[in-house]
C-alpha cells in the first residue's frame, strides 16, 4: 500500500507540473501577445516636397494616437543615407508598433485609418507593408 501511495503522489506531482505546459497556448497564440511592428513605405506618383509633407501631415492627423500603440512615427526618406544596403525606393515611411496583434487588427478597421486611405490613396504609386512581431 505504501508503494502505491508514493507512486500516486509522484504521479500527481508530475501531472501538476506538466499541466500548465499541456494547456498553455500554442506558439501562434503566444504571438498574439507579442508586440507587432507595422511599417509602411509609400512611393508617391509625384515625389515632391509638397506631396511628401502632405502625406506625413495626413499620417499624423489620421494615424497617430490610436488605441494600443506603443510607438508611432512618420517621416520622409533620409536623403543623406544612401549606402549600398539602403532601400531608397520610397518617399514616406510610417512606423507603428502595437502592443499586440489584437490592437493592430482593431486599427486596420478603425474609421480614421480607413479615412486616411480614402483621402490619400490618389497620391500613391505603390505601398509596401512590412508587419513583424517584435520584442524589447
N, C-alpha and C positions, 0 to 999 in steps of 0.2 A: 504494500500500500504506500509506503514512504517513497518508493521509486516512482510510482505513478504521480503522486502529488508533486514531487520535484520536477518531473518531466512536464507536467501541466503548467507549473509555474514558469519554467523556462520557455515553453512554447507560447504561453500567454505574453511573456515579456517580449519575445521576438515579434509576435504579431503586433503588439503595441508600438514597438519601434518601427516596424515596416509599414504600418497602416497609413501614416501621413504621406509616405512616398508613393504608396499604391494609389492613393486617392488624390494626389496633387495634380494640378492641371498639366497638360502636355506642354511641350516647348512652344507650340503655336499659341496656346492660351497665355503662356507667360509673356510672349511677345507683346500682347495687348497692354501689359503693364509697363513696358519699356517706353522711353521717350521716342517720339517719331519726328525726324527731321524732314521737312517738306521744302525742297529747294527748287525754284522755278527760274528758268532762264529764258528771257524774251528777246527775240530778234525783231526789230521794227521794220516795217515796209519802208519808211523814210527815217533813216537813222540820222537825226539832227538833234542838237542840244535842246530845242524846244519840246520835241516829242519825248525825249528821254526824261526831261523834267516833268512833263505832263503825266507820264506813266508812273514815275516814282511818287509824285504827289497823290495820284489815284491809289497806289498801294497803301500809302499812309492813311488816306481817308477811309478806304473800304476794308482793308485787310489787317490793320493794326488794332490791337485791343480786343481780339476775340477771346472768348472764354477758353481756358485750358492751355493758353500759350505761355511757355516758359521763356521764349526768346523770339524777338521779331526784328528784322532789318530789311531794308530795301535800298538799292543804290545802283549806280552805273558801273560799267566795265572800267576797271583800273587800267587806264591807257599807258601808264608807266611800267607795267609788269607784263612784258611780252617775251618771257623766256620760251625756250623750245617746248617745254611741257605745258605751258598755259594754253587753255582753250579760250580763244578770243572771239568765238562765233556767237556772241550775244551782245545786247545793248544794256539791258536792265536785269538785275538779279534780285530775287525775293528769297528770303530765308526765314522760315518759321519753324520753331521747334515746339511741338506739342507735348504736354505731359504724358499722353498716351494715345494709342490709336483711336480710341473712342472719341476723344476730343477732336482729333483730325477729321474723323468721319462726320461729326456734327458740323464742323467748319465747312466741309465740302457742300453741304446743303443750306448753309446759312444765307439769309437774304442779302446781306451786304457783300458776301463773296460772289453770289450769283449776279448781283448788280454790277460789281466790278468787271466781271467777264463781259456782260452785255454792253456796258458803256465803253470798253476799251479794246475789244477783240478786233475792231476795224484797224487798229494801229499795228497789229502783229503780223509779221511774216511767218514766224514759227515760234512755238512754245515747247520747251523741253522741261519735263518734270522729273526730279530725282527724289524719291522717298526712301528713307532708310531708318532702321531702328538704331538709336544711339544711346550712349550712357556717358556719365560724367567721369 
